[in-house]
């Protein structure tokens, strides 16, 4: 499973990770940690964009 993408889809993981985790055995605490990790990574990516990098594609892959 994956969430995210390029442009406006890059903010989807915050909403989609909890949706994707429904019906799985992933505990809520782990889901919250995954959402947090996605947000922190996006912040680092945004800082890199501001340093003249022009490629931005934020995607989170979830697997067992």
C-alpha atoms as one frame of an Amber mdcrd trajectory, in Angstrom:
protein
   0.000   0.000   0.000   1.153   3.530  -0.579  -0.035   7.056  -0.032   1.039
  10.420  -1.313   2.377  11.606  -4.606   3.524  14.728  -6.337   2.168  18.238
  -5.885  -1.139  18.507  -4.026  -1.196  14.722  -3.474   1.914  15.001  -1.309
  -0.251  15.932   1.679  -2.490  12.849   1.381  -0.534  10.549   3.766  -1.787
  12.491   6.802  -5.367  11.437   5.975  -4.756   8.208   4.093  -2.465   6.377
   6.530  -5.257   5.980   9.137  -7.689   4.934   6.380  -5.251   2.356   4.985
  -4.599   0.982   8.466  -8.280   0.285   9.109  -8.971  -3.409   8.958  -5.363
  -4.314   9.715  -3.647  -5.301  12.937  -1.654  -2.071  13.101  -2.149  -0.546
  16.578  -3.380   3.059  16.799  -0.112   4.103  18.447   1.830   2.802  15.428
  -0.549   4.572  13.018   0.050   7.840  14.884   3.811   7.263  14.674   3.569
   6.673  10.920   1.586   9.893  10.416   4.143  11.786  12.528   7.055  10.308
  10.557   5.371  11.349   7.320   4.873  14.925   8.560   8.469  15.253   9.770
   9.806  13.849   6.507   7.650  16.295   4.543   9.096  19.178   6.574  12.646
  18.064   5.782  11.694  17.693   2.114  10.217  21.199   2.102  13.461  22.598
   3.513  15.382  20.871   0.712  13.053  22.424  -1.872  13.797  25.851  -0.433
  17.501  25.151  -0.979  16.981  25.199  -4.767  16.096  21.527  -5.277  13.183
  21.346  -7.681  12.015  17.723  -7.371   9.369  16.930  -4.785   7.487  13.657
  -4.492   6.345  12.634  -1.017   5.116   9.046  -0.837   4.754   6.650   2.084
   4.848   2.906   1.455   3.222   0.583   3.992   3.928  -3.124   4.138   3.819
  -5.937   6.647
